Amino acid sequence: MTKLTKSNLFKMYDSKPETAMEKTTRVVRQMVEEETEQRLAKISRLRSTRLEREANTPSETTAKTARKLRSSRTVSK
């Protein structure tokens, strides 16, 4: 009877090489994930900028809206 060791008890199987389609899929998924991260970063940056701008100038839009309402009422009479 042979002596059992790691080398003869557990056989080392080479993993199956990656096919061309699997490589393409992996690369495309990586590209899509990177684009998604960039898009989300841009959206959050633009949103924070817009909210900051709106917080600094809310009175101007209210005054313009009130003027438009007044002028439209006088025209319809």
N, CA, C and O of each residue as an XYZ file, in Angstrom:
308
protein
N       0.844     -1.172      0.000
C       0.000      0.000      0.000
C       0.887      1.232      0.000
O       1.908      1.278      0.686
N       0.479      2.245     -0.790
C       1.302      3.447     -0.887
C       0.958      4.408      0.246
O      -0.150      4.422      0.782
N       1.945      5.192      0.573
C       1.760      6.175      1.617
C       1.002      7.371      1.056
O       1.332      7.874     -0.018
N      -0.031      7.833      1.795
C      -0.848      8.941      1.330
C      -0.193     10.273      1.702
O       0.207     10.494      2.845
N      -0.098     11.131      0.722
C       0.417     12.488      0.940
C      -0.518     13.466      0.240
O      -1.452     13.078     -0.460
N      -0.232     14.748      0.454
C      -1.075     15.765     -0.187
C      -1.039     15.640     -1.707
O      -2.052     15.837     -2.377
N       0.100     15.321     -2.230
C       0.242     15.284     -3.682
C      -0.493     14.115     -4.323
O      -0.952     14.242     -5.458
N      -0.620     13.002     -3.650
C      -1.316     11.896     -4.286
C      -2.735     11.681     -3.745
O      -3.506     10.927     -4.340
N      -3.089     12.319     -2.645
C      -4.436     12.194     -2.113
C      -5.384     13.187     -2.794
O      -6.490     12.834     -3.205
N      -4.931     14.415     -2.899
C      -5.740     15.454     -3.538
C      -5.138     15.775     -4.898
O      -4.028     16.299     -4.995
N      -5.861     15.465     -5.909
C      -5.366     15.728     -7.244
C      -5.553     17.200     -7.582
O      -6.595     17.789     -7.296
N      -4.547     17.775     -8.184
C      -4.608     19.163     -8.610
C      -5.194     19.199    -10.008
O      -4.645     18.624    -10.947
N      -6.307     19.878    -10.125
C      -6.931     20.033    -11.426
C      -6.677     21.453    -11.903
O      -6.894     22.425    -11.180
N      -6.221     21.540    -13.116
C      -6.044     22.853    -13.713
C      -7.421     23.391    -14.065
O      -8.280     22.677    -14.582
N      -7.604     24.659    -13.772
C      -8.890     25.237    -14.123
C      -8.989     25.364    -15.639
O      -7.993     25.556    -16.335
N     -10.176     25.255    -16.108
C     -10.433     25.321    -17.539
C     -10.050     26.718    -18.030
O     -10.435     27.704    -17.400
N      -9.325     26.831    -19.104
C      -8.944     28.153    -19.599
C     -10.177     28.969    -19.993
O     -11.194     28.428    -20.428
N     -10.056     30.257    -19.830
C     -11.159     31.155    -20.128
C     -11.358     31.236    -21.650
O     -10.408     31.463    -22.400
N     -12.583     31.051    -22.078
C     -12.864     31.117    -23.510
C     -12.906     32.575    -23.967
O     -12.941     33.492    -23.147
N     -12.902     32.770    -25.259
C     -12.929     34.122    -25.815
C     -14.222     34.838    -25.432
O     -14.205     36.034    -25.145
N     -15.328     34.123    -25.427
C     -16.604     34.728    -25.062
C     -16.608     35.133    -23.590
O     -17.138     36.189    -23.245
N     -16.034     34.321    -22.729
C     -15.958     34.649    -21.305
C     -15.067     35.864    -21.073
O     -15.370     36.697    -20.218
N     -13.982     35.974    -21.817
C     -13.110     37.143    -21.712
C     -13.858     38.408    -22.117
O     -13.793     39.433    -21.438
N     -14.571     38.312    -23.239
C     -15.332     39.457    -23.732
C     -16.392     39.863    -22.724
O     -16.563     41.050    -22.447
N     -17.100     38.899    -22.178
C     -18.138     39.179    -21.191
C     -17.544     39.855    -19.959
O     -18.109     40.820    -19.446
N     -16.427     39.361    -19.493
C     -15.785     39.933    -18.306
C     -15.365     41.375    -18.554
O     -15.585     42.243    -17.709
N     -14.764     41.631    -19.707
C     -14.291     42.980    -20.036
C     -15.465     43.938    -20.195
O     -15.416     45.068    -19.711
N     -16.521     43.490    -20.871
C     -17.684     44.350    -21.082
C     -18.360     44.672    -19.756
O     -18.759     45.814    -19.528
N     -18.493     43.690    -18.889
C     -19.102     43.946    -17.577
C     -18.278     44.943    -16.781
O     -18.833     45.819    -16.119
N     -16.977     44.819    -16.839
C     -16.097     45.753    -16.145
C     -16.279     47.167    -16.701
O     -16.341     48.132    -15.939
N     -16.365     47.289    -18.021
C     -16.551     48.599    -18.645
C     -17.889     49.214    -18.239
O     -17.962     50.406    -17.943
N     -18.940     48.406    -18.226
C     -20.268     48.893    -17.858
C     -20.277     49.350    -16.403
O     -20.866     50.383    -16.084
N     -19.634     48.594    -15.521
C     -19.572     48.970    -14.112
C     -18.832     50.292    -13.926
O     -19.257     51.132    -13.133
N     -17.733     50.483    -14.647
C     -16.975     51.732    -14.554
C     -17.796     52.907    -15.057
O     -17.792     53.977    -14.448
N     -18.506     52.711    -16.174
C     -19.349     53.776    -16.721
C     -20.475     54.126    -15.751
O     -20.825     55.296    -15.597
N     -21.037     53.116    -15.101
C     -22.106     53.344    -14.133
C     -21.593     54.145    -12.947
O     -22.261     55.070    -12.486
N     -20.415     53.797    -12.453
C     -19.831     54.541    -11.334
C     -19.587     55.997    -11.721
O     -19.872     56.907    -10.943
N     -19.060     56.213    -12.920
C     -18.799     57.578    -13.384
C     -20.100     58.354    -13.541
O     -20.169     59.527    -13.172
N     -21.133     57.713    -14.085
C     -22.418     58.371    -14.275
C     -23.043     58.749    -12.938
O     -23.561     59.856    -12.790
N     -23.002     57.842    -11.962
C     -23.572     58.126    -10.644
C     -22.811     59.245     -9.943
O     -23.415     60.071     -9.259
N     -21.491     59.278    -10.107
C     -20.701     60.356     -9.510
C     -21.068     61.695    -10.141
O     -21.190     62.702     -9.443
N     -21.241     61.707    -11.443
C     -21.608     62.946    -12.142
C     -22.998     63.407    -11.717
O     -23.209     64.596    -11.477
N     -23.942     62.482    -11.624
C     -25.301     62.827    -11.218
C     -25.308     63.417     -9.818
O     -25.960     64.434     -9.580
N     -24.603     62.804     -8.901
C     -24.590     63.316     -7.524
C     -23.911     64.681     -7.455
O     -24.340     65.544     -6.689
N     -22.860     64.888     -8.244
C     -22.175     66.181     -8.269
C     -23.100     67.261     -8.816
O     -23.188     68.350     -8.248
N     -23.790     66.963     -9.918
C     -24.709     67.930    -10.508
C     -25.897     68.209     -9.592
O     -26.348     69.350     -9.489
N     -26.401     67.180     -8.934
C     -27.530     67.362     -8.028
C     -27.154     68.254     -6.856
O     -27.912     69.149     -6.482
N     -25.989     68.013     -6.279
C     -25.573     68.844     -5.142
C     -25.344     70.292     -5.572
O     -25.663     71.219     -4.827
N     -24.800     70.487     -6.758
C     -24.605     71.841     -7.271
C     -25.937     72.540     -7.497
O     -26.092     73.711     -7.151
N     -26.901     71.827     -8.077
C     -28.218     72.400     -8.322
C     -28.918     72.752     -7.017
O     -29.500     73.830     -6.898
N     -28.869     71.853     -6.039
C     -29.506     72.124     -4.756
C     -28.860     73.303     -4.046
O     -29.544     74.106     -3.412
N     -27.556     73.401     -4.153
C     -26.858     74.538     -3.544
C     -27.280     75.841     -4.220
O     -27.524     76.843     -3.547
N     -27.362     75.826     -5.538
C     -27.768     77.022     -6.280
C     -29.200     77.412     -5.933
O     -29.490     78.593     -5.742
N     -30.095     76.436     -5.850
C     -31.485     76.718     -5.503
C     -31.622     77.243     -4.081
O     -32.479     78.084     -3.811
N     -30.794     76.760     -3.180
C     -30.849     77.218     -1.796
C     -30.395     78.666     -1.680
O     -30.856     79.388     -0.796
N     -29.507     79.094     -2.550
C     -28.986     80.458     -2.489
C     -29.884     81.483     -3.161
O     -29.821     82.661     -2.809
N     -30.718     81.083     -4.115
C     -31.533     82.050     -4.856
C     -32.993     81.620     -4.972
O     -33.466     81.455     -6.097
N     -33.731     81.429     -3.891
C     -35.139     81.050     -4.037
C     -36.067     82.254     -4.236
O     -37.144     82.090     -4.809
N     -35.694     83.449     -3.788
C     -36.590     84.602     -3.835
C     -36.789     85.119     -5.252
O     -37.876     85.613     -5.552
N     -35.824     85.037     -6.122
C     -35.942     85.550     -7.482
C     -37.000     84.799     -8.280
O     -37.761     85.422     -9.020
N     -37.067     83.514     -8.151
C     -38.036     82.738     -8.920
C     -39.449     83.028     -8.440
O     -40.370     83.044     -9.257
N     -39.655     83.257     -7.159
C     -40.978     83.554     -6.631
C     -41.462     84.901     -7.153
O     -42.629     85.027     -7.524
N     -40.605     85.898     -7.190
C     -40.984     87.220     -7.675
C     -41.336     87.181     -9.159
O     -42.295     87.833     -9.571
N     -40.607     86.451     -9.956
C     -40.881     86.359    -11.382
C     -42.216     85.668    -11.633
O     -42.962     86.069    -12.526
N     -42.519     84.648    -10.865
C     -43.772     83.922    -11.026
C     -44.948     84.819    -10.685
O     -45.962     84.797    -11.382
N     -44.833     85.603     -9.631
C     -45.905     86.508     -9.228
C     -46.147     87.555    -10.308
O     -47.304     87.871    -10.587
N     -45.127     88.096    -10.914
C     -45.275     89.087    -11.981
C     -45.997     88.492    -13.190
O     -46.850     89.142    -13.794
N     -45.653     87.265    -13.535
C     -46.287     86.614    -14.677
C     -47.781     86.406    -14.422
O     -48.598     86.585    -15.325
N     -48.134     86.032    -13.202
C     -49.536     85.819    -12.872
C     -50.310     87.132    -12.968
O     -51.417     87.151    -13.507
N     -49.759     88.211    -12.464
C     -50.428     89.504    -12.502
C     -50.633     89.973    -13.939
O     -51.707     90.463    -14.289
N     -49.610     89.823    -14.767
C     -49.716     90.279    -16.152
C     -50.703     89.437    -16.949
O     -51.380     89.970    -17.828
N     -50.804     88.168    -16.678
C     -51.734     87.316    -17.416
C     -53.170     87.610    -17.022
O     -54.066     87.429    -17.846
N     -53.430     88.056    -15.797
C     -54.790     88.392    -15.359
C     -55.277     89.666    -16.036
O     -56.450     89.768    -16.395
N     -54.409     90.610    -16.207
C     -54.823     91.879    -16.823
C     -55.112     91.704    -18.307
O     -55.962     92.412    -18.847
N     -54.459     90.819    -18.956
C     -54.645     90.596    -20.396
C     -55.981     89.923    -20.648
O     -56.653     90.253    -21.625
N     -56.386     88.995    -19.802
C     -57.602     88.226    -20.050
C     -58.876     89.018    -19.789
O     -59.940     88.565    -20.211
N     -58.844     90.169    -19.122
C     -60.071     90.954    -18.846
C     -60.594     91.638    -20.037
O     -61.610     92.328    -19.956
